[in-house]
Amino acid sequence: MINVQSSNDQDKTRVQGTAGIKGTTRFIVQANQSMSWKANMWLAASLGVVCLGIAIAMAAFGFWMIIPFAGAEIIFIVFCLHWTLHRLSRKEVITVNEDKIKLEWGYKSPDTSVDLPRRWSRLRYHRPESPFEVGHLSLGAHGKHYALGQCLGRDEKQTLYVELDSVLKRGA
């Protein structure tokens, strides 16, 4: 999922935290979270009911050792759902100003932040011929390149490349 916010003269939408700064465009890239935490808990609860129902039925036939394993299975499912949702909440924020590009990665707040000079920055996109590969999008300056849109699919990565390239060329 790509969210583009701009504060140019033509576009009256203001970027959160940069209101009043002319010529700022912010790209927010985040993986698609098809289910919320509440929906994941409903899924875990329904699987837990089925799993424990089968375990209790088996315990009625004398196979009582299945019950602890069924409980461990439910705990494992909840752990995996939590871990997946946490990984999907990672964001990439690309802020393009008149003189610099700021790249930020993190979950609730930026864990990593990099400032690149806009004049020396180069955007690269390698799109392989194979339909099974998504390609590689990176932005770099002074010999260092930073991967962008790692959570995006092939078409979304192409869209990010086109949008980011047009913003970078607009100020050149």
N, C-alpha and C positions, 0 to 999 in steps of 0.2 A: 504494500500500500504506500503510495506516494502522496504527500500533502504539500502543496506549494503555496507559500504565503509571500506577498510582495507589498512593498510600500513605495512604489514608484509614483510619479505624478499622474500617469494614466490610470493606475489602479488605486482605488481609495482604500483597499483593504490594508489594515495595519498589522504589522508583525508584532506579536506579543513580546514585550521587553525592548523593542526597538522603535516604538512609535515616535515619529518625528524625524527619523533618520532617512534622508533622501537616498533612493537607489539601492535599498537593501532587499534582497530576496532570500528567503529561507526555504529549504527543502527538508521535510521531515520524512524519513524512510523508516518504516516499521513493518515487521512481518504481519501477515493476516492472522488474527486471532478469531477463528471461526466460533469458538465457544468461550463464554465467560467462566470465571471461577465458580459461580453458582451453578451454571449448567454442567460443569465438570463434576461438581459434587453430586448433582442429581444422577449423572451417569454412574459414578462410583457407588452411590446408594442403591441404584437399581441392580448393578452387577453384584453388589454385596448381598442383596436379598436373594437373588438367584443362587449365588454361591453358598450362602449359609443354609438356604432351603435344601439344597442337594446334600450338604454336609450333615444336616440334622436328619434327613431321611436315611442317609447311610448309617448314621449313629444308631438309629432305631433298629437297624439290622445287625448291629454289633460292631460296626466299623467306626468306633468313636475317635480313633486317631486322625480322622480326616478333619475334624473341627479345628484344631490348631493351625493346620496348613491352610484351611479356608480363610481363617482370620489373617494369617500372614499374607495370603494372596490379596486380600482387600487392602491391607496396609501398603503393600507394594504398588498396587494400582493407584492409590491416592498419592503416594510419593512420586510416581512417574508422571501423573497428571500435573502435579505442582511443579515439577522440574521442567516439563514441557512448556507450561504457561509462563514460567519465569524466563525461559530462553526466548520465547516469542515476544516478550515485552521489551526487548533491547531495541533502542532507537539509534538512528544515525541522523544527526542534524548538520546540514550543510548551509552555512550562511555566507552569502556573497555580497560584499560591500564594494565600494568604488575602488578601494586600493588593496583589499585583502580577502582571502577566503578562509573561513574558520570551519574546521571539521570537528565534530564532537560525537563521541560514542558513549553510551551508558544505558542504565536501566531507569532509575528515577531521577538521577542527576548525572551530568557528564563524568564518566570515569577517566576518559582520555580526551584530550583536546589538542589540536594542532592548528597553528596559524600558517598560512601560505601566502606569499606575495602574489597578487592577482596577475601582474605582468609576466611573471616567470612560470606560472602554473600551466600545465598541459593536461588535457583530458584525453584519456585513451580508452578505447572500447574494442575488444577483440571478440568478434562473434564467430564461433566455429561453424563449420558446415553441418555438423551433426545435429539433428533435432533433439538429441538427448542431453546436450550440454547447454548451459545458460549463458556462457561467455564470461568475460572478465572486464569490469569497468574500474578504472582507477584514475586518481587525480594526483599529480605529482609536481614537484619543483625541486631544483637543485639536486637531482639524482635520487630523491626519495619519492616512492609512490605509495599511495594509500588506497586500499580496496574500498569501493563503494557499492552499496546495494547488494550485499552478500545474501540477504534474505529474499531477494526478488527473483521472479521467474524471468524467462527469456524476453517476453514482450514488455514487462514492466521495466526491466533493465534498459531496454531499447528506448522506452519512453523517458526514463530518467536521463539517459544520455542526450537525447534530442533537446529536452527542456534545459538541462544544465549547460549544454553547448550553446544554445541560443542566448542564455543569460550571460555567459562568459564573452560571447562575441558582441553582444549589445554594448558593452562598456569599452570594448577595444577600439 
